[in-house]
Amino acid sequence: MLTRDEIYSGLTQIFRELFDDESIALTDKTTAADVEGWDSFNNLNMIAAAEQAFGVKIGTREIESLTCVGDLVNLIEKKSK
């Protein structure tokens, strides 16, 4: 099982690479509005990278229900058990 810190560390690396911004610091409340370039296309790229990095599969309905990074962390945490 992954810890929240491990998930945040992995997601931060994904976000920094995807959005080419080493200053990104994710929190539970981070949303697409907080990250320059986080549009629907990059959202799918980020989800795909997260699925690969954490060995989880995230369904379309689950993706649509995500409103912030905290929701994604909770979902990955639940699926990694």
TASULQUI-V779974 format. One record per pair of residues at least 24 apart in sequence whose C-alpha atoms are under 7 Angstrom apart, sorted by the first residue. I is the first residue (numbers start at 0). J is the second residue. D is the distance in whole Angstrom. If there is no record, write none. Layout:
BEGIN
((I	J	D) (I	J	D))
END
This chain:
BEGIN
((0	79	5) (0	80	5) (1	76	6) (1	79	6) (3	72	7) (3	76	7) (6	72	6) (10	49	7) (13	45	7) (13	48	7) (26	68	7) (26	69	7) (27	67	7) (27	68	5) (27	69	4) (28	67	6) (28	68	6) (28	69	6) (29	67	6) (29	68	5) (30	66	7) (30	67	5) (30	68	6) (55	79	7))
END
